[in-house]
Amino acid sequence: MRWKLFANLAETAGTREVAVDVEPGETFRDAFDALVDTHPALRGELLDGDGELYGHLRVLHNGEDPFVGGDGWETTLEAGDELALFPPVSGG
């Protein structure tokens, strides 16, 4: 499974894509935990002091937010799924 990271998240990880050891049938939570385990510096960028995902982040699973109309952390992953994290974007 691969995560695509954007802006400061890619800078923190030192790469725009991160492969994680997650098999089809595992969950979005498993893939997220594997990302943070692989790049611990991302923890402070992604999680607040209570270990909750910051609300200002945009998280996508195959182009859809798994927390809006989906199963959230329990979303089951399949081979070839695309995972992405975006920080807030501003400007004009």
Salt bridges, closest charged atoms under 4 A:
GLU17 OE1 - ARG2 NE 3.98
ASP65 OD2 - ARG58 NH1 3.70
ASP81 OD2 - HIS61 NE2 2.76
GLU82 OE1 - LYS4 NZ 3.41
